[in-house]
Amino acid sequence: HWMRGGTYGWKAARKGFVFIGWTNTTANMPTWGAVNSKLGNNPLVIAVPNQGEAIVLDMAMSQYSYGMLEFYQLKNQQLPVQGGFTTDGTLTTDPGSILKSQRILPVGYWKGAGLSLLLDILATILSGGLSVAGISKQPAEISASQVYIAIALSKLKNFGTISSAITQILADYHNSIPEKESKILYPGEKVMSVRKENTANGIPVLKSIWEEIQSL
């Protein structure tokens, strides 16, 4: 796999590059309308520089990654929105039921399934590596195909106006009227505030996980 792919986006964007990268995975997600997994949840990262930091979209092609499902299960919490199916094919917010069925929900239903397929095809042909089907035949999730694209904004003719254009777009975006009393955030904005808080106060760890670590 490629570990925490968002890190590549943050590093590239802080150096002035737009970053687009993705990887395929072993088959772990059914396509829309199917019950067996033939797609990967193929994480995608898109990052854009913004005033020394970045706007970073870091997402799997499933509504929730398996790691996030496990996180909610450890906290004994329901998912905020439906994230997959039970073993009898019912959409659910229960992470344990989804982990049991292994039927995660493609983001955007058939649209996410289609995007997952195209990311797999592109990663395979551009890198000359294995497809999701090929990775799934390996003894473990190894030899994934990955694509990394970096675009130097400083080489563009409109470089001098890019920063102000981004600022204007984000200002308009932040003027969205929230449905509830919550702040509208762009991708990566919460990461920056959480990083600042954790740097000052330490990284929070679930009690059960910390106890397991201490017992090693």
C-alpha positions, 0 to 999 in steps of 0.5 A: 500500500502507500501508507498515509497518501495525504502526506505526499500531497501536503509535502508537494503543495508546501513546495508550490506544486499541485499534487495528484496521486492515487494507488490501486488496492486489492479487491475490497469493494463491490461495484454498484449492484454487485455483492462480491468485491471486484473493485479497490477503494483506490485512495486518491489525493489532490492537493493545491498550495494555499498560503504556505499550507494546502487544500488537500482532498484525501479520500478512498473510493468508498464512503468510509475506509476500512480503517475508519470503520474500525475506528468507529467500531472501537469507539462503539459509535454508529457512522454519521451516514450509511457506509455499506451493507449488512449481510442481508443487503440492507444499507446500514450505519453500523460499522461492525455489520459492514466489516462483517459483510465486507460490502462497503459502499462506493462513494456516490454509489455507481459514480464512485464505482466508475471512478474506482474502475478508471483509477485502477485502469489508469494506474495499471497502464501508466505504471505498468504494474498490477491491476486490482485483479492482479493484486488480489491474486497475490499472497498479500496486498503487495505490488500495487500500481501508483501514480504521482503527478506534480505540477509546478505552478510557478511555471504557469503564465498566470502564476502571479494571480493564482493565490488571489484566485484561490483566496476568492474561491475559498472566501465564496465557499466559506459563505455557504449557509450551514444547515446546522451550527457548524463551520463550513470547511474546505478539504484539509482545513480541519487537519491543520487545526487538529495538527496544531492542537495535537502539537500543543497537547499531544496526540489522543489515543483510544484507551483500549489501543493505548492499553494494548500498546502498553501490554506489548 
